[in-house]
Amino acid sequence: MEKIKETLGAVLCALEKKKASLPPENPEDIIPKILEQKELPHAAFRGCRGGVLFISVDSTGWMFQLGMKKNELLEKARKVCPSAGIKDIRFSLSVKKAATRGKANGTSR
């Protein structure tokens, strides 16, 4: 029983060290920090690769709205997650979200 206790302690200690070595910012956490409350239900984190933050939106209207604020959002993203090295933001239409939007109890309007 003592060996299990020691092993478990060593594993937990190693996990804490690994967690401490990771950057404190997570690119996925950027979206709620840079968007306004009314925009959050319409946008979702899609990925962050090569310095580009990819955000999917549920309609062309929201894509236009967020596109107009792109420079402002880019500046905010750089401030909240400097370790991600974000150089650009790209928006795409999420067909899945758009298809389910406006449907109540399984029927469309």
URHU-V724743 format. One record per helix or strand. SS is the DSSP state (helix for helix, strand for strand). FROM is the first residue (numbers start at 1). TO is the last residue. Records with the same first field share a line. If there is no record, write none. Layout:
SS=FROM-TO, FROM-TO
This chain:
helix=2-21, 27-34, 37-40, 60-68, 70-80, 82-84, 95-100
strand=43-49, 52-57, 88-93, 104-104, 107-107
